[in-house]
Amino acid sequence: MKGRTMDSRYWIRADRRRDRTHALAALDLPPIWVVVDAHRRLRGPYTAAGSLLRTIADDLLDRCPELGERHNIELLTSTPELAGRVPSAWHTLEWAVQDSERTRYYSRLHTRNIANGLAELLRDYLAALGGGPRTIVIENAHQADPSDQEFIAILLRRQDIPDLTVVVGTNREPLADPRGEIDVSLAQTIAVHARVVEAEPVAEQPLPDRPAQAYVDSDCTHDDPRLLAAYLDLPAEARAALHDARAEQLAQSEEFSLRLGAIPYHLEHGSDSAGAGARALRDALDHCHKTGLYQAAADLGLRGRTAANRETDAELWWHLTFQTGIVLAAVGRAAEAETLYVEGRAASTDPAVHLEMAYATAMLHARHYSEAERDYVRARAWMNQAIAIASLLTDPKKEAFQSVFTRNGLALVEVREQKPEVALALVNEGMARLDRELEPHEHVLHRLVLRYNRAQVYGAMGRLEDALTDYSYVLERDPNFPEHHFNVGNVLRRLGRDEEAIACYREALRLSPPFPEAYYNIGDARLALGDIEGAMADFGYVIELDPRHVDARINRAGFLLANGDTEAAWRDVTAGLEVAPDNAHLLCLKGQLLVEQDQYAAASEALAQAVQRNERFAEAWAIRGTIAVASGDLTDAISYLSRAIKLDDNPESRFNRAVAYEESGDLSSAIDDYDAVLAVTDDEDARHRRELCAAATAR
C-alpha cells in the first residue's frame, strides 16, 4: 500500500511555514497547480477545499458543466460562493419548512461522502483538463477543520487520481484527530501514504513595521512567534480594536465562507464578544448544523456559549446550548452533550426547557452513546418525563404535536428493546392523532418522518410489503431525498426484486455525494443477478470510497481466491482483519489462502478461530474437516464434516466425510455418504469409491 502512493504524496514537516516553502522548492514535482491554506480560522469548514474550488471554478464550470450538476451538493457545501452557478443542493423537504419544524439532518458520515465526491470531481476535471500531472500544496493542515482533514486524507489515500501529486505541510507536533467519532483519520492516513520531508530552518525575515497589525491581518494564522508576541503585548482594548477593524473589513466581502471562519473569530475577540461575537458564532453554527458540518458546528457552538451572556441575552444563550448539544451528540460526544443538558436544567425552571432537555437526554441514552454505554432504562425514564411535561401544555395543537413527538421518541426505545409491536402502536397512534388535530399543512415534515419511522418498524418486523408501501409514500412526497430511494431499494432487495433495487440505489447516488453503502448494495444485487464482473467493479469502488468496508473486502477476496489471484485476495483479507480481527468470514478466507500456501497447521488454526466466532459457519467446518482428512486426523475430520453437513448438507462435504469414513474403516457409513452424493450428482470418483467400499464389505 505505502509504495503505491508515496511517489506522489509528500508530507513536509516544520514548525514554520517559510521553512516548509523552502523545502517544497527543492522537491522534484510536477508543476504546482494550486497552493491553499487549510487554517480553519480563515474560512472554517472546507477552508482548503473551498479555496481550491474558488481558484478553478470558472474553468471547471465552463469546461465541464456536467460536473457542477453532478457534484452540486459537494460544491455548495464546501464553497457556498458558488450558489447560483450550480443547481441548488437544498431542495428536499427539510429545507422547505421552518427551522423550528426541522427534525431530520444529515448523517455523521456526510462529510466523508462530500470529500469522496470532491475527489471524484478533481479526478474527472483533471482528466478533461489534460496537460499531464499537477501538484496541489495544502498548507497548515495541522490547523485544518475536521472537514478539510477528511478531504486531505481522502486525496492522500485514493488510488484513482493519477494526475495529482499532493503535498501537505504541517508543523512537527503529532497530528491530532478531532474529538468524537471519526471515519477517516488524517494522522493515520498521512503516516501510511505520504513520504515525510523534514524541512530545515531558513533565515528569519525582517519584522513588518506593525507586527501586531500584521498578525491580525493574517486572521491570526501567522506562525512567526514575534508577530504573536507583539500582538499579545498590546493592551486588551487595542487588540479588540484591531479585531473589530479586521471584521469590518472582511464584512465588505460577499464571500459567505468568511462568515464561517475569520469574521466570527474577529468578532469573538473584538469589543463586543458577548453580542456581535456570539451572534456571529450562532449564525455560523446554524449554517454548519443544517449542512451537516457537525464538527465545525460543535466548535462554533462551544465558543458561542463561552462568549454569550445568559443574563443579558438569554434567548441567544439557550439557542447556543440546545444546538450545541445536538451537534455534539451527532459526532459521538454524547457525554459532553449531557453535561450541557444538566447545566441547562440547572439554569431554568421553564417547563419548555425541561421538556426539550428531557427528550434530548433520552435520545443520548437510546441512540447517541456508544452501544456499550447506552442505557435504555434511563432513556425510557427521561422520555416519560418529556411525555408528562408535554401533556401539561395548554395550547391544544402544541400539546398534540409535542405528545406525539415524544411518544415517537419512546417508540425508538421500544425498538431498541426488541419490542417492535409496542413501537408500531405508538407510531400509529401518533399519526392518527396528528391527522385528527392538525391541519394538513401543519408539521408536514414531522408527519412524514412518522410514516418513515413506521416503515422502519415494519422492516424490522419482516412486514416488507407494508414497509415498501410506507417508504414509497414518503418517497413520492419528498423525491429529492436520497435516503428514501436507498430505503426503497433495501426493501426491494429483501423482496428479491433486484433490478428495481439497483435502479433505486442509482437514483440515490444521483441525488447525493457518493456513499459506499449504495455501491455495495448495487454490487450485492448484481451478484445475485449473475453479473459477477459488474459486482466486483462495484465492490472495488466501495473499497476506494471506504477501505475499511469489511463486507466488500470479503466479497472481493472470495472472488479473487476463486479466480486464482491469491496475492490480491491476501491483501484484501489482511486489510479486512485489521479492521475486524474477529470476523469469521475473513478468518475462513485466511484459512483457505493458507491452504493454498500449504500452511495446513496455520490454516486449521484460522478456521478454528472462525468457528469459535460463529459456530454455525458451515463452510469453515467443512474446510477444517477437509484439512483434517488430508492430515490423517480422521476422527476430527468426521466430527468437523458432520458439523458442516448438519448446517449445510451438500455433495462436497458428504464426499469428504465419505473418504474419512472409508479411510477409518467405517465402510457402511462411507457407502451411505457416497450414495447421498450420487443421488444429486453424477460424480465418477464417488461412484468408483462406492464400488470399492461395497466390494470390500462383501469380502
C-alpha positions in Angstrom: 0.0 0.0 0.0 2.7 2.5 1.0 4.7 2.1 -2.1 1.8 2.7 -4.4 1.2 6.3 -3.3 4.4 7.6 -1.7 5.9 8.7 -5.0 3.1 11.3 -5.4 2.3 12.1 -1.8 4.5 14.2 0.4 4.3 15.4 4.0 6.6 18.4 4.7 7.1 19.0 8.4 8.5 22.1 10.0 7.2 24.5 12.7 7.4 27.5 10.3 5.7 27.7 7.0 8.6 29.6 5.5 10.8 26.5 6.1 8.3 24.2 4.5 8.0 26.5 1.5 11.8 26.4 1.1 11.8 22.5 1.3 8.9 22.4 -1.2 11.1 24.3 -3.8 13.7 21.6 -3.5 11.4 18.7 -4.4 11.2 17.3 -7.9 7.5 17.7 -8.5 5.0 18.1 -11.4 4.1 21.8 -12.0 2.4 23.3 -9.0 -1.2 23.8 -9.8 -2.6 25.4 -6.6 -1.3 26.3 -3.2 -4.1 26.6 -0.5 -4.0 27.3 3.2 -6.1 25.0 5.3 -6.1 27.0 8.6 -9.6 26.9 9.9 -9.6 30.4 11.2 -9.7 31.7 7.6 -13.0 30.2 6.4 -13.9 27.5 8.9 -15.0 24.1 7.4 -13.5 23.3 4.0 -11.1 26.3 4.1 -8.7 24.3 1.9 -11.2 22.6 -0.4 -13.2 25.8 -0.9 -10.0 27.8 -1.7 -9.1 25.2 -4.3 -12.5 25.3 -5.9 -12.8 29.1 -5.9 -9.5 29.0 -7.8 -10.6 26.6 -10.5 -14.4 27.2 -10.5 -14.6 29.4 -13.6 -12.8 27.0 -15.9 -14.3 23.9 -14.2 -17.9 25.0 -14.7 -17.2 26.3 -18.3 -15.2 23.2 -19.4 -17.2 20.5 -17.5 -20.7 21.9 -16.6 -21.9 18.4 -16.0 -19.6 18.1 -13.0 -21.2 21.1 -11.5 -24.6 19.4 -11.8 -23.3 16.0 -10.6 -21.5 17.4 -7.6 -23.7 20.3 -6.7 -24.0 19.2 -3.0 -20.2 18.9 -2.6 -19.6 22.2 -4.3 -22.2 24.2 -2.4 -21.3 22.7 0.9 -17.6 23.3 0.6 -17.8 26.5 -1.5 -21.0 28.4 -0.7 -19.9 31.2 -3.0 -20.9 29.0 -6.0 -24.6 29.4 -5.2 -26.4 30.3 -8.3 -23.7 28.9 -10.5 -24.6 25.2 -10.0 -28.1 23.6 -9.3 -29.3 24.2 -5.7 -28.4 21.4 -3.3 -31.1 22.4 -0.8 -34.3 21.1 -2.5 -35.5 18.4 -0.1 -38.5 18.8 2.3 -36.5 19.9 5.4 -35.3 23.0 3.5 -39.0 23.9 2.8 -40.0 24.1 6.5 -39.1 26.5 9.3 -36.0 25.7 11.3 -38.2 25.0 14.3 -40.0 22.2 12.4 -36.9 20.5 11.1 -36.4 17.1 12.7 -34.2 15.4 10.1 -30.5 16.0 9.5 -27.6 14.5 7.5 -25.6 11.5 8.7 -22.4 12.0 10.6 -20.7 10.4 7.5 -22.0 13.2 5.2 -18.6 14.9 5.2 -16.8 11.7 4.3 -19.1 11.4 1.3 -18.6 15.0 0.3 -14.8 14.5 0.4 -15.1 11.5 -1.8 -17.3 13.5 -4.2 -14.8 16.3 -4.3 -12.1 13.7 -5.1 -14.2 12.4 -8.0 -14.7 15.9 -9.3 -11.0 16.6 -9.2 -10.2 13.3 -10.9 -12.7 13.9 -13.8 -11.8 17.6 -14.1 -8.0 16.8 -14.3 -8.8 14.2 -17.0 -10.7 16.7 -19.0 -8.1 19.4 -18.5 -5.2 17.3 -19.8 -1.7 18.5 -19.9 -0.1 15.9 -17.6 0.3 15.7 -13.8 -0.1 18.6 -11.5 0.7 19.3 -7.8 -1.6 20.7 -5.2 0.0 22.0 -2.0 -2.1 22.1 1.2 -0.5 24.2 3.9 -1.3 24.4 7.7 -3.1 21.0 7.6 -2.4 20.7 11.4 -4.8 23.7 11.8 -7.5 22.3 9.4 -11.1 21.9 10.3 -12.1 18.2 10.5 -13.9 18.5 7.2 -10.7 19.5 5.5 -8.8 16.8 7.4 -11.1 14.2 5.8 -10.7 15.8 2.4 -6.9 15.8 2.6 -6.8 12.3 3.9 -9.0 11.0 1.1 -6.9 12.8 -1.5 -3.8 11.1 0.0 -5.3 7.6 0.1 -7.3 7.4 -3.2 -5.6 5.5 -6.0 -7.7 6.7 -8.9 -6.4 10.3 -9.3 -3.2 9.5 -11.3 -2.5 13.1 -12.4 -2.5 14.7 -9.0 0.5 14.9 -6.7 -0.4 16.0 -3.1 1.9 17.9 -0.8 0.8 18.5 2.8 2.5 20.9 5.1 2.2 20.7 8.9 4.2 21.6 12.0 6.2 19.0 13.8 3.7 18.3 16.5 1.8 14.9 16.3 -1.4 15.4 14.2 -4.4 15.2 16.5 -7.7 13.6 15.3 -10.9 15.5 16.1 -12.8 14.5 19.3 -15.7 12.1 19.0 -16.3 9.6 16.3 -14.5 10.0 13.0 -14.4 7.8 9.9 -11.1 9.0 8.4 -8.0 9.8 10.4 -5.6 12.3 8.7 -2.9 11.3 11.2 -3.1 7.6 10.3 -3.6 8.2 6.6 -0.7 10.6 6.1 1.6 8.3 8.0 0.8 5.4 5.6 0.5 7.1 2.3 3.0 10.1 2.3 6.7 10.4 2.2 8.0 12.5 5.1 10.2 15.5 4.3 11.8 17.2 7.3 12.4 20.8 6.4 15.5 22.6 7.6 15.2 26.1 9.1 16.0 29.1 6.9 17.0 32.7 7.8 14.5 34.8 9.7 12.7 37.5 7.7 12.7 41.2 8.9 9.7 42.1 11.0 7.0 44.2 9.4 6.6 47.8 10.6 3.4 46.9 12.5 3.8 43.3 13.6 0.6 43.2 15.7 -1.4 44.5 12.8 0.2 42.0 10.5 -0.7 39.2 12.9 -4.4 40.2 13.0 -4.4 40.9 9.2 -3.3 37.2 8.7 -6.5 36.4 10.6 -4.3 35.3 13.5 -2.8 32.4 11.4 0.8 33.6 11.0 3.3 31.3 12.7 6.0 33.9 13.4 6.2 34.0 17.2 7.5 37.6 17.0 4.2 38.7 15.5 2.2 36.9 18.1 4.3 38.3 20.9 3.8 41.9 19.5 0.0 41.2 19.4 0.0 39.9 23.0 2.0 42.9 24.2 -0.9 45.2 23.2 -3.5 46.2 25.8 -6.7 44.2 25.6 -8.6 47.2 24.2 -6.1 47.7 21.4 -6.3 44.1 20.4 -10.1 44.2 20.4 -9.9 47.3 18.2 -7.7 45.5 15.7 -10.2 42.6 15.6 -13.1 45.0 15.1 -11.4 46.7 12.2 -10.5 43.4 10.6 -14.0 42.1 11.0 -15.5 45.2 9.4 -13.1 45.0 6.5 -13.9 41.3 5.8 -17.6 42.0 6.1 -17.4 44.1 3.0 -16.8 40.9 1.0 -19.7 38.9 -0.5 -17.8 35.6 0.1 -20.1 33.8 2.6 -17.4 31.3 3.8 -15.6 34.2 5.6 -18.7 34.2 7.9 -17.8 30.7 9.0 -14.2 31.5 9.9 -12.4 34.8 10.1 -15.4 37.1 10.7 -16.8 35.3 13.7 -13.3 34.8 15.0 -12.5 38.5 15.0 -15.9 39.5 16.4 -15.4 36.9 19.1 -12.2 38.6 20.1 -13.4 42.1 19.4 -15.0 44.7 21.7 -18.5 43.1 21.7 -17.7 39.4 22.2 -20.9 38.7 24.1 -23.1 40.5 21.5 -21.8 40.6 17.9 -19.3 37.8 18.5 -21.8 35.4 20.0 -24.4 36.2 17.3 -21.8 35.6 14.5 -20.9 32.3 16.1 -24.6 31.4 16.4 -25.2 32.1 12.7 -22.2 30.1 11.6 -23.3 27.2 13.9 -26.8 27.2 12.4 -25.4 27.1 8.9 -23.0 24.3 9.7 -25.7 22.3 11.5 -28.1 22.5 8.6 -25.5 21.5 6.0 -24.1 18.5 8.0 -20.8 20.1 9.1 -21.2 18.9 12.7 -17.6 19.1 13.9 -17.4 22.7 12.9 -20.8 23.4 14.4 -19.7 21.9 17.7 -16.6 24.1 17.8 -18.6 27.2 16.9 -21.3 26.3 19.5 -19.0 25.8 22.4 -17.2 29.1 21.5 -20.5 30.8 21.3 -21.6 29.6 24.7 -18.4 30.9 26.2 -18.9 34.3 24.5 -22.6 34.7 25.2 -24.0 36.1 28.4 -27.1 34.3 29.7 -28.1 37.3 31.9 -28.1 39.9 29.1 -29.3 37.7 26.2 -31.0 34.6 27.5 -32.5 33.6 24.1 -29.1 33.6 22.4 -27.5 31.5 25.2 -30.3 29.0 25.2 -30.2 28.7 21.4 -26.5 28.0 21.5 -27.0 25.5 24.3 -29.7 23.5 22.6 -28.0 23.4 19.2 -24.5 22.7 20.5 -25.9 19.7 22.4 -27.4 18.3 19.2 -24.3 18.6 17.2 -22.1 17.2 20.0 -24.3 14.2 20.1 -24.2 13.9 16.3 -20.4 13.5 16.3 -20.3 10.9 19.1 -19.6 13.4 22.0 -22.7 12.4 23.9 -21.2 12.8 27.4 -20.3 16.5 26.6 -23.9 17.0 25.3 -25.3 15.6 28.5 -23.2 17.9 30.6 -24.7 20.8 28.7 -28.2 19.5 29.3 -27.5 19.2 33.0 -26.3 22.8 33.1 -29.4 23.9 31.1 -31.8 22.1 33.5 -30.0 23.6 36.5 -30.3 27.1 35.0 -34.1 27.0 34.3 -37.5 26.3 35.8 -39.2 26.7 32.4 -41.3 23.6 31.5 -40.4 24.1 27.8 -36.7 23.9 28.6 -37.1 20.8 30.7 -39.3 19.2 28.0 -36.6 19.7 25.4 -33.8 18.7 27.7 -35.6 15.5 28.8 -36.2 14.5 25.2 -32.7 15.2 24.2 -31.2 13.3 27.1 -33.4 10.3 26.4 -32.1 10.3 22.8 -28.5 10.3 24.1 -29.1 7.1 26.0 -31.2 5.5 23.3 -29.1 6.5 20.2 -26.0 8.6 20.6 -24.0 6.9 23.3 -21.9 4.0 22.1 -23.7 0.7 22.1 -21.9 -0.4 25.2 -22.8 2.8 27.1 -26.5 3.0 26.1 -28.9 2.8 29.0 -32.5 2.1 27.8 -33.9 2.4 31.3 -32.5 5.9 31.6 -33.7 6.6 28.1 -37.3 5.5 29.0 -37.2 7.5 32.2 -36.2 10.7 30.5 -38.7 10.2 27.6 -41.5 9.5 30.1 -40.7 12.8 31.8 -40.8 14.6 28.4 -44.2 12.9 27.7 -45.5 14.0 31.1 -44.4 17.6 30.6 -45.9 17.7 27.0 -49.2 16.5 28.4 -49.4 19.7 30.5 -49.1 22.2 27.6 -52.2 24.4 27.4 -52.1 25.1 23.7 -54.1 22.1 22.1 -52.0 22.0 18.9 -48.7 22.3 20.7 -49.8 19.6 23.2 -50.8 17.3 20.4 -47.6 17.8 18.5 -45.2 17.5 21.5 -47.1 14.5 22.9 -46.8 12.7 19.5 -43.2 13.8 19.1 -42.1 12.5 22.5 -44.0 9.2 22.1 -42.3 8.8 18.8 -39.0 9.0 20.7 -40.4 6.4 23.1 -41.0 4.2 20.1 -37.3 4.2 19.3 -36.6 2.9 22.9 -39.2 0.2 22.3 -37.4 -0.8 19.1 -34.1 -0.9 20.8 -35.5 -3.1 23.5 -36.8 -5.5 20.8 -40.5 -4.5 21.2 -41.5 -3.6 17.7 -45.2 -4.2 18.2 -45.3 -1.7 21.0 -43.3 0.8 18.9 -45.7 0.3 16.0 -48.7 1.0 18.2 -47.1 4.2 19.4 -46.4 5.4 15.9 -49.8 4.5 14.6 -51.5 6.3 17.5 -49.4 9.4 16.8 -50.1 9.5 13.1 -53.8 9.2 13.7 -53.8 11.9 16.4 -52.0 14.4 14.2 -54.4 13.7 11.3 -57.3 14.4 13.7 -56.0 17.5 15.4 -53.8 19.3 12.9 -54.5 20.9 9.6 -53.0 19.1 6.5 -50.3 21.8 6.0 -49.1 21.7 9.7 -45.9 19.9 10.6 -45.7 18.2 7.2 -42.1 17.1 7.6 -42.6 15.5 11.0 -45.8 13.7 9.9 -43.7 12.3 7.0 -41.0 11.3 9.5 -43.6 9.4 11.5 -44.5 7.4 8.4 -40.8 6.8 7.6 -40.3 5.5 11.2 -43.3 3.2 10.8 -41.7 1.8 7.6 -38.6 1.1 9.6 -40.6 -0.7 12.2 -42.4 -2.7 9.6 -39.0 -3.7 8.1 -37.7 -4.8 11.5 -40.8 -7.0 11.9 -40.4 -8.6 8.4 -43.6 -6.9 7.1 -41.9 -6.0 3.9 -44.9 -5.1 1.7 -46.1 -2.7 4.4 -42.6 -1.2 4.7 -42.5 -0.8 1.0 -45.8 1.0 0.9 -44.8 3.5 3.6 -41.3 4.1 2.1 -42.9 4.7 -1.3 -45.4 7.1 0.2 -42.6 9.1 1.8 -40.6 9.0 -1.5 -43.5 10.3 -3.6 -43.7 13.4 -1.3 -40.0 14.0 -0.9 -38.5 12.6 -4.1 -35.2 14.5 -3.8 -34.1 13.0 -0.5 -31.6 10.2 -1.5 -32.1 8.1 1.6 -35.7 7.5 0.6 -34.6 5.8 -2.6 -31.9 3.9 -0.7 -34.5 2.5 1.7 -36.9 1.5 -1.0 -34.0 -0.3 -2.7 -33.3 -2.2 0.5 -36.8 -3.4 0.8 -36.9 -4.4 -2.8 -33.7 -6.4 -2.3 -35.3 -8.3 0.5 -38.3 -9.0 -1.7 -36.0 -10.4 -4.4 -36.7 -7.5 -6.9 -33.0 -6.9 -7.6 -33.2 -5.0 -10.8 -35.7 -2.5 -9.3 -33.5 -2.2 -6.2 -30.4 -1.4 -8.4 -32.4 1.4 -10.1 -33.3 2.9 -6.6 -29.7 2.8 -5.5 -28.5 4.5 -8.7 -31.1 7.2 -8.1 -29.9 7.7 -4.5 -26.4 8.1 -5.9 -27.6 10.6 -8.5 -29.1 12.8 -5.7 -26.2 12.6 -3.3 -22.4 12.6 -2.9 -21.0 9.0 -3.5 -21.6 6.8 -0.5 -20.1 3.3 -0.2 -23.3 1.6 1.1 -25.2 2.3 -2.2 -22.3 0.9 -4.3 -22.1 -2.1 -2.1 -25.8 -2.9 -2.3 -25.7 -2.5 -6.1 -22.8 -4.9 -6.2 -24.6 -7.4 -4.0 -27.7 -7.2 -6.2 -25.6 -7.6 -9.3 -24.0 -10.6 -7.7 -27.5 -12.1 -7.2 -28.3 -11.5 -10.8 -25.1 -13.3 -12.0 -23.3 -10.1 -13.1 -20.0 -11.1 -11.4 -17.8 -8.7 -13.3 -20.1 -5.8 -12.6 -20.4 -6.7 -8.9 -16.6 -6.9 -8.5 -16.2 -3.5 -10.0 -18.8 -2.1 -7.5 -17.0 -3.8 -4.6 -13.7 -2.4 -5.8 -15.2 1.1 -5.8 -16.7 0.6 -2.4 -13.1 0.0 -1.1 -11.9 3.1 -2.9 -14.5 5.1 -1.1 -14.1 3.3 2.2 -11.1 1.0 2.6 -12.5 -0.2 6.0 -15.6 -1.7 4.4 -15.3 -5.3 5.6 -18.1 -6.9 3.5 -16.7 -5.5 0.3 -13.3 -6.9 1.2 -14.9 -10.3 1.9 -16.8 -10.5 -1.4 -13.8 -9.3 -3.5 -11.4 -11.6 -1.7 -13.6 -14.6 -2.3 -13.8 -13.8 -6.0 -10.1 -13.2 -6.3 -9.4 -16.5 -4.5 -11.8 -18.4 -6.7 -10.0 -17.0 -9.8 -6.5 -17.8 -8.5 -5.3 -14.3 -7.6 -4.2 -15.3 -4.1 -1.9 -12.4 -3.7 -4.6 -9.8 -4.2 -7.0 -11.9 -2.1 -4.5 -12.0 0.7 -4.2 -8.2 0.6 -8.0 -7.8 1.0 -8.2 -10.3 3.8 -5.3 -8.7 5.7 -6.8 -5.3 5.3 -10.1 -6.6 6.5 -8.7 -8.3 9.5 -7.0 -5.1 10.6 -10.5 -3.6 10.9 -12.4 -6.7 12.1 -10.0 -9.2 13.5 -12.8 -11.4 14.8 -14.8 -11.6 11.6 -15.5 -15.3 10.9 -15.7 -14.9 7.1 -12.3 -13.2 6.9 -10.8 -15.9 9.2 -12.3 -18.5 6.9 -10.8 -16.9 3.8 -7.5 -16.6 5.6 -7.6 -20.3 6.3 -8.4 -21.1 2.6 -5.5 -18.9 1.5 -3.1 -20.6 3.9 -4.2 -23.9 2.5 -3.2 -22.6 -1.0 0.3 -21.9 0.5 0.4 -25.5 2.0 0.4 -24.0 5.6 -2.1 -26.5 6.9 -1.5 -26.0 10.6 -1.9 -22.2 10.4 -4.9 -22.7 8.1 -6.5 -25.1 10.6 -5.9 -22.5 13.4 -7.5 -19.7 11.4 -10.5 -21.9 10.7 -10.8 -22.9 14.4 -10.9 -19.2 15.2 -13.6 -18.7 12.6 -15.9 -21.4 14.1 -15.3 -20.1 17.6 -16.7 -16.7 16.4 -19.6 -18.4 14.5 -20.4 -22.0 15.4 -22.9 -22.1 12.6 -20.4 -21.3 9.8 -20.7 -24.5 7.7 -18.0 -23.6 5.2 -15.4 -23.2 7.9 -16.3 -26.5 9.4 -16.1 -28.2 6.0 -12.7 -26.7 5.1 -11.4 -27.6 8.5 -12.6 -31.2 8.0 -11.0 -31.4 4.6 -7.7 -30.4 6.1 -8.1 -33.0 8.8 -8.8 -35.7 6.1 -5.6 -34.7 4.3 -3.6 -34.7 7.5 -4.9 -38.2 8.5 -6.8 -36.8 11.6 -9.8 -38.9 10.7 -11.8 -38.6 13.9 -11.6 -34.8 13.9 -12.3 -34.8 10.1 -15.5 -36.8 10.6 -16.5 -34.6 13.5 -15.9 -31.3 11.6 -17.6 -32.5 8.5 -20.6 -33.8 10.4 -21.0 -30.3 11.9 -20.8 -28.8 8.4 -23.4 -31.3 6.9 -25.8 -30.6 9.8 -25.6 -26.9 8.9 -25.4 -27.3 5.1 -25.8 -30.7 3.6 -24.0 -30.6 0.2 -22.3 -33.2 -2.0 -18.8 -31.9 -1.4 -18.9 -32.2 2.4 -20.6 -35.6 2.0 -17.9 -36.8 -0.3 -15.1 -35.7 2.0 -16.8 -37.3 5.0 -17.2 -40.5 3.0 -13.5 -40.5 2.3 -12.8 -40.0 6.0 -15.2 -42.9 6.9 -13.6 -45.1 4.2 -10.1 -44.4 5.4 -11.1 -45.0 9.0 -12.6 -48.4 8.1 -16.3 -47.4 8.6 -17.3 -48.6 5.1 -21.0 -48.7 5.8 -21.1 -45.0 6.7 -18.9 -44.3 3.7 -21.3 -46.0 1.4 -24.2 -44.0 2.8 -22.4 -40.7 2.1 -21.4 -41.8 -1.4 -25.0 -42.7 -2.1 -26.0 -39.2 -0.9 -23.5 -37.7 -3.3 -24.7 -39.9 -6.2 -28.3 -39.0 -5.5 -27.7 -35.4 -6.6 -24.6 -35.6 -8.8 -23.0 -37.9 -11.4 -19.6 -37.9 -9.7 -17.5 -40.7 -11.2 -15.0 -40.6 -8.3 -17.8 -41.1 -5.8 -19.2 -43.9 -7.9 -15.8 -45.7 -8.1 -15.0 -45.3 -4.4 -18.5 -46.6 -3.5 -17.9 -49.7 -5.6 -14.6 -50.3 -3.9 -16.3 -49.9 -0.5 -19.1 -52.3 -1.5 -16.6 -54.9 -2.7 -14.6 -54.6 0.4 -17.7 -55.0 2.5 -18.8 -58.1 0.5 -15.4 -59.7 1.1 
